[in-house]
């Protein structure tokens, strides 16, 4: 059975898409640490541990994440885009990209802000527009 994230990438479950390529998909986290918190996943590999990925997928995932982070920083005002690879909640390799003003913004234990569906859609559209400029 496909993972939750595979089903999202295949369009079976709705998401706020911010970028997509043949092999990778990026979408807003539904429980974000900050506005624009994005998850980046491989589409074709469902392994839950990033260091199990073959070298081509591993390198491609990071290259894709770099472009997404560039688009994210252009769309969402922040000092930096933080990166985390935890992979404990969903058994599918994923990279967190989090807009940061301070290092404390990367604390996964803190209370999460909430955003309306309209705000999420606007943020996703802004990041996607910046991503498309990079293509």
Residue pairs with C-beta under 8 A, 6 or more apart in sequence:
2 10
2 12
2 46
3 46
3 90
3 91
3 92
4 13
4 90
4 92
5 39
5 41
5 46
5 90
5 92
5 94
6 43
6 46
6 92
7 13
8 14
8 15
8 25
8 27
9 25
9 41
9 43
10 43
15 27
15 28
16 27
16 28
16 120
16 121
16 123
16 124
17 25
17 26
17 27
17 124
17 128
18 26
18 27
18 28
18 38
18 68
18 71
18 72
18 124
18 127
18 128
18 131
19 25
19 26
19 40
19 64
19 67
19 68
19 71
19 127
19 128
19 131
20 26
21 64
22 43
23 42
23 43
23 44
23 57
23 60
23 64
24 40
24 41
24 42
24 43
24 60
24 61
24 64
25 40
25 41
25 43
26 38
26 39
26 40
26 41
26 64
26 65
26 68
26 97
26 131
27 38
27 39
27 124
28 36
28 37
28 38
28 39
28 120
28 123
28 124
29 37
29 38
29 39
29 96
31 112
32 98
32 112
32 113
32 115
33 96
33 98
33 105
33 106
33 107
33 108
33 110
33 112
33 113
34 76
34 78
34 98
34 99
34 100
34 105
34 113
35 76
35 99
35 113
35 115
35 119
35 123
36 72
36 75
36 76
36 78
36 98
36 99
36 123
36 127
37 96
37 97
37 98
37 99
38 68
38 72
38 96
38 97
38 98
38 127
39 94
39 95
39 96
39 97
40 61
40 64
40 65
40 68
40 94
40 95
40 97
41 61
41 92
41 93
41 94
41 95
42 53
42 57
42 60
42 61
42 93
44 57
45 53
45 54
45 57
45 93
46 91
46 92
46 93
47 53
47 92
47 93
48 87
48 90
48 91
48 92
48 93
49 87
49 93
50 58
50 61
50 85
50 87
50 93
50 95
51 58
52 93
53 61
53 93
61 93
61 95
62 95
65 83
65 95
65 97
67 131
67 134
68 97
68 127
68 131
69 81
69 83
69 97
70 130
70 134
71 127
71 128
71 130
71 131
71 133
71 134
72 78
72 81
72 97
72 99
72 127
72 130
73 80
73 81
73 99
74 130
74 133
75 123
75 126
75 127
75 129
75 130
76 99
76 123
76 126
76 127
77 99
78 99
78 100
78 101
79 100
79 101
79 102
80 99
80 100
81 97
81 98
81 99
81 100
82 96
82 97
82 98
82 99
82 100
82 103
82 105
82 106
83 95
83 96
83 97
83 98
84 95
84 96
84 98
84 106
84 108
85 93
85 94
85 95
85 96
86 96
86 108
87 93
87 94
98 105
98 106
99 105
100 106
104 110
115 123
